[in-house]
Amino acid sequence: MAIYGQEIHGAEVVQVNILAAKNRLSQLVKAAQAGEDVVIANRGEPVARLVPVGPAPQAKTDAGSARAILDWLKNHTLPAYARRSAEEIDAAIDEERREWD
């Protein structure tokens, strides 16, 4: 598959020839939905661009970054039965450590 990465105006652009685009359309649509600039080319000459219908999502932070983790935790809260206070967590850790000895 011929996918070329370019940088235009500081943004990464994915350029794909038509045959590769036909074979990987679902992946390219997902990339466009995620905010990537996807260009379809005919024999290396850009002819079309895939863009999301709605507004582009905010730029994603690095998946392992503290910001990404905090955002995920904010959107995926623990159920009430699984929540514990800091004191309860500390007590459980102390109990585990005592069992090691």
N, CA and C atoms as a LAMMPS dump frame, in Angstrom:
ITEM: TIMESTEP
0
ITEM: NUMBER OF ATOMS
303
ITEM: BOX BOUNDS ff ff ff
-5.0000000000000000e+02 5.0000000000000000e+02
-5.0000000000000000e+02 5.0000000000000000e+02
-5.0000000000000000e+02 5.0000000000000000e+02
ITEM: ATOMS id mol type element x y z
1 1 1 N 0.856 -1.172 0
2 1 2 C 0 0 0
3 1 3 C 0.895 1.226 0
4 2 1 N 0.591 2.186 -0.827
5 2 2 C 1.412 3.393 -0.924
6 2 3 C 0.783 4.503 -0.098
7 3 1 N 1.291 4.678 1.099
8 3 2 C 0.845 5.779 1.945
9 3 3 C 2.058 6.654 2.186
10 4 1 N 1.891 7.913 1.96
11 4 2 C 2.991 8.843 2.107
12 4 3 C 2.647 9.838 3.195
13 5 1 N 3.555 10.045 4.107
14 5 2 C 3.353 11.043 5.144
15 5 3 C 4.049 12.326 4.751
16 6 1 N 3.331 13.411 4.782
17 6 2 C 3.884 14.72 4.482
18 6 3 C 3.507 15.642 5.622
19 7 1 N 4.182 16.757 5.688
20 7 2 C 3.814 17.744 6.688
21 7 3 C 3.485 19.029 5.956
22 8 1 N 2.251 19.491 6.108
23 8 2 C 1.806 20.727 5.48
24 8 3 C 1.254 21.631 6.567
25 9 1 N 1.79 22.827 6.671
26 9 2 C 1.371 23.79 7.688
27 9 3 C 1.438 23.186 9.084
28 10 1 N 2.462 22.381 9.345
29 10 2 C 2.671 21.811 10.668
30 10 3 C 1.798 20.618 10.995
31 11 1 N 0.932 20.184 10.057
32 11 2 C 0.053 19.045 10.312
33 11 3 C 0.475 17.866 9.45
34 12 1 N 0.387 16.683 9.999
35 12 2 C 0.721 15.466 9.262
36 12 3 C -0.399 15.168 8.27
37 13 1 N -0.014 14.904 7.026
38 13 2 C -0.967 14.602 5.969
39 13 3 C -0.688 13.192 5.479
40 14 1 N -1.732 12.387 5.365
41 14 2 C -1.603 11.036 4.827
42 14 3 C -2.08 11.088 3.382
43 15 1 N -1.192 10.708 2.443
44 15 2 C -1.565 10.67 1.035
45 15 3 C -1.585 9.221 0.579
46 16 1 N -2.68 8.831 -0.062
47 16 2 C -2.883 7.444 -0.468
48 16 3 C -3.311 7.427 -1.932
49 17 1 N -2.736 6.529 -2.703
50 17 2 C -3.182 6.372 -4.082
51 17 3 C -4.546 5.694 -4.112
52 18 1 N -5.25 5.848 -5.209
53 18 2 C -6.642 5.405 -5.317
54 18 3 C -6.802 3.921 -4.997
55 19 1 N -5.97 3.063 -5.555
56 19 2 C -6.107 1.624 -5.307
57 19 3 C -5.956 1.316 -3.821
58 20 1 N -4.965 1.912 -3.169
59 20 2 C -4.776 1.694 -1.738
60 20 3 C -5.972 2.234 -0.96
61 21 1 N -6.518 3.351 -1.398
62 21 2 C -7.681 3.935 -0.722
63 21 3 C -8.885 2.997 -0.824
64 22 1 N -9.073 2.368 -1.986
65 22 2 C -10.175 1.415 -2.142
66 22 3 C -10.02 0.249 -1.173
67 23 1 N -8.791 -0.229 -1.03
68 23 2 C -8.542 -1.388 -0.176
69 23 3 C -8.579 -1.049 1.308
70 24 1 N -8.347 0.179 1.677
71 24 2 C -8.249 0.58 3.089
72 24 3 C -9.224 1.695 3.452
73 25 1 N -10.353 1.764 2.765
74 25 2 C -11.269 2.885 2.948
75 25 3 C -11.726 3.052 4.405
76 26 1 N -12.086 1.957 5.057
77 26 2 C -12.584 2.082 6.434
78 26 3 C -11.509 2.652 7.358
79 27 1 N -10.256 2.249 7.175
80 27 2 C -9.167 2.787 7.994
81 27 3 C -8.959 4.271 7.716
82 28 1 N -9.067 4.659 6.453
83 28 2 C -8.876 6.061 6.089
84 28 3 C -10.009 6.939 6.623
85 29 1 N -11.223 6.411 6.604
86 29 2 C -12.352 7.162 7.159
87 29 3 C -12.155 7.37 8.656
88 30 1 N -11.712 6.335 9.358
89 30 2 C -11.445 6.478 10.798
90 30 3 C -10.359 7.512 11.054
91 31 1 N -9.321 7.509 10.212
92 31 2 C -8.246 8.482 10.362
93 31 3 C -8.778 9.898 10.157
94 32 1 N -9.622 10.082 9.155
95 32 2 C -10.213 11.4 8.909
96 32 3 C -11.098 11.819 10.078
97 33 1 N -11.878 10.89 10.621
98 33 2 C -12.723 11.191 11.779
99 33 3 C -11.89 11.594 12.982
100 34 1 N -10.687 11.044 13.082
101 34 2 C -9.805 11.358 14.205
102 34 3 C -9.068 12.677 13.995
103 35 1 N -9.333 13.336 12.854
104 35 2 C -8.732 14.64 12.635
105 35 3 C -7.519 14.639 11.74
106 36 1 N -7.118 13.469 11.219
107 36 2 C -5.973 13.415 10.311
108 36 3 C -6.392 13.924 8.94
109 37 1 N -5.456 14.548 8.243
110 37 2 C -5.695 15.031 6.9
111 37 3 C -5.38 13.889 5.939
112 38 1 N -6.392 13.366 5.248
113 38 2 C -6.22 12.233 4.342
114 38 3 C -6.449 12.716 2.91
115 39 1 N -5.425 12.572 2.075
116 39 2 C -5.489 12.995 0.683
117 39 3 C -5.43 11.755 -0.195
118 40 1 N -6.329 11.687 -1.184
119 40 2 C -6.328 10.584 -2.133
120 40 3 C -5.704 11.11 -3.42
121 41 1 N -4.763 10.338 -3.951
122 41 2 C -4.015 10.766 -5.134
123 41 3 C -4.226 9.794 -6.283
124 42 1 N -4.093 10.317 -7.483
125 42 2 C -4.123 9.506 -8.693
126 42 3 C -2.73 9.579 -9.298
127 43 1 N -2.003 8.455 -9.228
128 43 2 C -0.618 8.386 -9.713
129 43 3 C 0.26 9.444 -9.053
130 44 1 N 0.066 9.613 -7.754
131 44 2 C 0.893 10.531 -6.984
132 44 3 C 0.421 11.97 -6.994
133 45 1 N -0.583 12.291 -7.795
134 45 2 C -1.113 13.654 -7.87
135 45 3 C -2.377 13.761 -7.007
136 46 1 N -2.383 14.61 -5.973
137 46 2 C -3.561 14.733 -5.102
138 46 3 C -4.802 15.142 -5.89
139 47 1 N -5.925 14.411 -5.656
140 47 2 C -7.177 14.713 -6.361
141 47 3 C -8.364 14.884 -5.427
142 48 1 N -8.29 14.366 -4.207
143 48 2 C -9.426 14.457 -3.285
144 48 3 C -8.921 14.43 -1.849
145 49 1 N -9.754 14.896 -0.938
146 49 2 C -9.396 14.913 0.482
147 49 3 C -10.577 14.373 1.282
148 50 1 N -10.288 13.485 2.249
149 50 2 C -11.311 12.987 3.167
150 50 3 C -11.348 13.903 4.389
151 51 1 N -12.543 14.359 4.715
152 51 2 C -12.705 15.21 5.892
153 51 3 C -13.915 14.721 6.675
154 52 1 N -13.924 14.901 7.993
155 52 2 C -15.099 14.496 8.767
156 52 3 C -16.27 15.433 8.479
157 53 1 N -17.484 14.914 8.603
158 53 2 C -18.673 15.716 8.356
159 53 3 C -18.852 16.746 9.462
160 54 1 N -18.675 16.319 10.704
161 54 2 C -18.842 17.221 11.842
162 54 3 C -17.549 17.942 12.141
163 55 1 N -17.555 18.734 13.196
164 55 2 C -16.321 19.428 13.575
165 55 3 C -15.247 18.418 13.979
166 56 1 N -14.022 18.729 13.652
167 56 2 C -12.911 17.846 13.991
168 56 3 C -12.755 17.783 15.494
169 57 1 N -12.453 16.602 16.036
170 57 2 C -12.253 16.504 17.477
171 57 3 C -11.009 17.285 17.892
172 58 1 N -10.952 17.613 19.169
173 58 2 C -9.78 18.312 19.672
174 58 3 C -8.562 17.436 19.474
175 59 1 N -7.436 18.084 19.286
176 59 2 C -6.196 17.338 19.098
177 59 3 C -5.971 16.427 20.291
178 60 1 N -5.65 15.191 20.001
179 60 2 C -5.42 14.23 21.072
180 60 3 C -4.035 14.422 21.662
181 61 1 N -3.973 14.26 22.951
182 61 2 C -2.668 14.295 23.593
183 61 3 C -2.065 12.909 23.498
184 62 1 N -0.812 12.808 23.8
185 62 2 C -0.137 11.523 23.774
186 62 3 C -0.915 10.549 24.661
187 63 1 N -1.195 9.354 24.154
188 63 2 C -2.05 8.4 24.854
189 63 3 C -1.586 8.088 26.267
190 64 1 N -0.303 8.122 26.528
191 64 2 C 0.207 7.796 27.85
192 64 3 C 0.462 9.009 28.717
193 65 1 N 0.092 10.192 28.226
194 65 2 C 0.379 11.402 28.991
195 65 3 C -0.548 11.527 30.191
196 66 1 N -0.126 12.309 31.14
197 66 2 C -0.934 12.53 32.337
198 66 3 C -2.268 13.168 31.964
199 67 1 N -2.265 14.098 31.014
200 67 2 C -3.504 14.773 30.594
201 67 3 C -4.472 13.758 30.012
202 68 1 N -3.995 12.849 29.159
203 68 2 C -4.863 11.846 28.549
204 68 3 C -5.452 10.921 29.611
205 69 1 N -4.644 10.545 30.587
206 69 2 C -5.122 9.662 31.659
207 69 3 C -6.176 10.376 32.508
208 70 1 N -5.902 11.63 32.867
209 70 2 C -6.88 12.382 33.668
210 70 3 C -8.182 12.594 32.906
211 71 1 N -8.087 12.895 31.603
212 71 2 C -9.299 13.05 30.801
213 71 3 C -10.091 11.75 30.75
214 72 1 N -9.376 10.62 30.603
215 72 2 C -10.066 9.332 30.556
216 72 3 C -10.76 9.053 31.888
217 73 1 N -10.056 9.297 32.984
218 73 2 C -10.648 9.063 34.302
219 73 3 C -11.867 9.941 34.538
220 74 1 N -11.811 11.168 34.053
221 74 2 C -12.946 12.082 34.208
222 74 3 C -14.18 11.545 33.474
223 75 1 N -13.959 10.947 32.308
224 75 2 C -15.068 10.444 31.5
225 75 3 C -15.472 9.013 31.825
226 76 1 N -14.687 8.315 32.65
227 76 2 C -14.971 6.921 32.994
228 76 3 C -14.845 6.745 34.505
229 77 1 N -15.78 7.289 35.243
230 77 2 C -15.7 7.206 36.696
231 77 3 C -15.987 5.79 37.177
232 78 1 N -15.417 5.47 38.322
233 78 2 C -15.645 4.157 38.914
234 78 3 C -17.062 4.069 39.468
235 79 1 N -17.654 2.878 39.423
236 79 2 C -18.961 2.718 40.069
237 79 3 C -18.799 2.868 41.577
238 80 1 N -19.858 3.23 42.254
239 80 2 C -19.814 3.512 43.693
240 80 3 C -19.226 2.351 44.496
241 81 1 N -19.559 1.102 44.132
242 81 2 C -19.075 -0.046 44.915
243 81 3 C -17.558 -0.214 44.814
244 82 1 N -16.932 0.359 43.799
245 82 2 C -15.493 0.181 43.611
246 82 3 C -14.671 1.348 44.147
247 83 1 N -15.339 2.399 44.601
248 83 2 C -14.614 3.575 45.096
249 83 3 C -14.15 3.351 46.526
250 84 1 N -12.916 3.81 46.808
251 84 2 C -12.38 3.741 48.165
252 84 3 C -11.692 5.056 48.485
253 85 1 N -11.708 5.405 49.754
254 85 2 C -11.035 6.627 50.187
255 85 3 C -9.526 6.384 50.234
256 86 1 N -8.775 7.464 50.327
257 86 2 C -7.317 7.351 50.42
258 86 3 C -6.927 6.541 51.662
259 87 1 N -7.655 6.724 52.754
260 87 2 C -7.36 5.992 53.987
261 87 3 C -7.594 4.486 53.794
262 88 1 N -8.669 4.137 53.1
263 88 2 C -8.948 2.722 52.853
264 88 3 C -7.865 2.094 51.966
265 89 1 N -7.412 2.844 50.968
266 89 2 C -6.361 2.342 50.087
267 89 3 C -5.061 2.164 50.862
268 90 1 N -4.703 3.161 51.691
269 90 2 C -3.488 3.064 52.503
270 90 3 C -3.543 1.872 53.446
271 91 1 N -4.709 1.636 54.066
272 91 2 C -4.866 0.511 54.982
273 91 3 C -4.693 -0.818 54.238
274 92 1 N -5.248 -0.923 53.032
275 92 2 C -5.127 -2.148 52.249
276 92 3 C -3.664 -2.389 51.857
277 93 1 N -2.944 -1.326 51.501
278 93 2 C -1.528 -1.455 51.146
279 93 3 C -0.719 -1.903 52.355
280 94 1 N -0.973 -1.283 53.516
281 94 2 C -0.264 -1.667 54.741
282 94 3 C -0.516 -3.13 55.088
283 95 1 N -1.764 -3.558 54.942
284 95 2 C -2.104 -4.951 55.233
285 95 3 C -1.359 -5.901 54.295
286 96 1 N -1.298 -5.581 53.017
287 96 2 C -0.559 -6.41 52.057
288 96 3 C 0.912 -6.485 52.426
289 97 1 N 1.493 -5.35 52.798
290 97 2 C 2.919 -5.31 53.143
291 97 3 C 3.202 -6.151 54.383
292 98 1 N 2.294 -6.129 55.357
293 98 2 C 2.48 -6.948 56.576
294 98 3 C 2.462 -8.428 56.218
295 99 1 N 1.665 -8.81 55.248
296 99 2 C 1.591 -10.217 54.827
297 99 3 C 2.871 -10.674 54.129
298 100 1 N 3.674 -9.751 53.607
299 100 2 C 4.92 -10.12 52.934
300 100 3 C 5.953 -10.607 53.94
301 101 1 N 5.898 -10.049 55.15
302 101 2 C 6.921 -10.372 56.158
303 101 3 C 6.707 -11.71 56.8
